[in-house]
Amino acid sequence: MHGATVHVMTAALDGGPVIVQGVIPVTYGDTEESLAARVLEVEHRIYPQAVRWLVEGRIEFVAGNAVKVRGTDVPGDSMISPRNIE
């Protein structure tokens, strides 16, 4: 598996709490270029979604370097994080 993550920026490189992740399978015929193109597609979906959640005030920063997102409508069997929390 490979994918992309949108997280809160902190002083530590890639160290902030995760807001959303998208995952894709690595297939037998993948090249570096084809895999990068598919990851880019995921990035183009999850980055605007994270910004939308932030603007809508649905992101809650909690103790322990974590983020909760309300009303994500992400199905339980999805490989996208976070799950819907109430």
N, C-alpha and C positions, 0 to 999 in steps of 0.2 A: 504494500500500500504506500501511497504517496499523497501529498495534499498541500493544503495551504491553511494558515492560521492568521486570524486577526486578533491581536491582543493589545492590551493597554501598554503604552510606551512607558518604560522606566529607565533608570540609569543603567541597568544591566541589559545587555544585548539579548533580545528575545526573552526577557525575564519577567515581563508583566503578565497579569492574569489574562487568560484566554476569554475572548468574547464569543467567537464562533470559529469552527473548523470545517473544512470540506475535504473529503477523502476520495481518491480515485484508485482503481486497481492498476498495478503495473502488469502489462500484458507481454506475452512472448515476443511479439513483433515490435515492441516499443523501441524507439531510438531516443536519444537525448532530446532531439528537437520535437518529436511527437509527444513525448511525455511532458516537456515544458509547455507545449501548446495547450494540452489538456489541463494542466495545473493552472495556467493563466485563465482559462475559461472559468474554473472554480473561483479563482481570486476575483474575477469580474462579477461573480454572483454574491460572494460573501462580504466583500468590502462594503459595497453600498448598503447591504442589509445591516451590517454593524453600525454604520453611520446613521441609518434610519432609526434603529433602536435607540441610539444615543440621543438623537434629536427628539424622539418621542418620549424620552424620560423613562424608558423601560429597563435600563441597565442600572443595577444596584451593585455598588462596591461593598464587599463584605470582608470581615476579618480573615486573615489567613491567605492573603494574596489571591482572592477569588472574586468572580463576578457572577451575579445572577441576572437572568434576563426573563422578564415577565411576558407571557403571551406569545411565545415564539411559534406555536403551531407546528413544531417539528415532531413528526411521528416517532413513536418509541422504537421502531425498528430501523430508523434512519442512521446513517453514519455521519450525521452532522451534529455537532455539539454547540450549544447546550440543549438539553431537553427542556420542554415546557415546564415552568414552575409557576405556582400560584401564590 
